[in-house]
Amino acid sequence: MKRIMTLLVAMTLCAAMVVPAFAGKGKVRIAYVEWDCAVASTNVVKAVLQEKLDYDVEILPVAAAAMWQATASGDVDGFVTAWLPVTHADYLKKMGDKVDDLGPITGGARLGWAVPTYVTINSIAELNSVKDKFNGRIIGIDPGAGIMRLSEDVIEQYGLDYTLMEGSGATMTAALQSAIKNNEWVAVTAWSPHWMFGKWDLKYLEDPKGVLGGEETIHTIARTGLKADMPEVYNFLDNFSWKDANQLQMVMAWNQDGGTPYENAVRFINENPEQVQGWLQ
């Protein structure tokens, strides 16, 4: 019995000495909205911070408003999915003096309402004339998203007799897939880059009033004080960017094809060592 007790004590001491994975330099908290582009970018950031810089990274899925508020208050260290100058303009206006805008990670982004290419109208202004075809619905995403606020403005400014349906990115693409399978008309709140444009033949409806804005860029936002507290993390976030929107869309497509977003992020950084090294300089 004494021998067994001695062995158990030794095992306990050994276990206590085991260092948890990624415990090295401290903890970094990154917020994101569960959009496919944000998932891809956030996981690549997490992979670099953990695999290359030895930080423990927690990524937190939240609504867009909470993402900005948590960064402004210092509860998280930042995020890499600020759509500017239109989609998140209100958040930047309210909290711009409490965060650091580190600039774009990619251009070529845009918002809009998308329909399958077999739909015979081409403009938002035509929607009321074919209301029955769309069952009087625009399929949206989470209610806190900037595109949902802008979509409400679209309905008002165009005088549309439509209901904007709340949901999520996943429910939106599921509704789109179901409609296309049955050759039905469907209109969804959409954005680029997004994997759905590679999977299905879609088109944006023209927005002659320009309510949904033009081309946008996706920015990194950091909490004030991160540069002083974690200069290495700040430097990486300041340098992080995609070569172009197609590169981001490629990782998004990997996430749809299989593997976890983190596994695919690790694959990306392993396949692009020079780009990653540039982020760390």
PyMOL commands that set and color helices and strands:
alter all, ss='L'
color gray80, all
select helices_A, chain A and resi 2-17+36-52+64-73+89-98+124-134+146-158+169-181+196-199+226-229+231-239+245-257+261-271+273-280
alter helices_A, ss='H'
color red, helices_A
select strands_A, chain A and resi 27-32+56-61+78-84+99-116+137-139+163-165+188-192+202-204+216-223
alter strands_A, ss='S'
color yellow, strands_A
deselect
rebuild
show_as cartoon
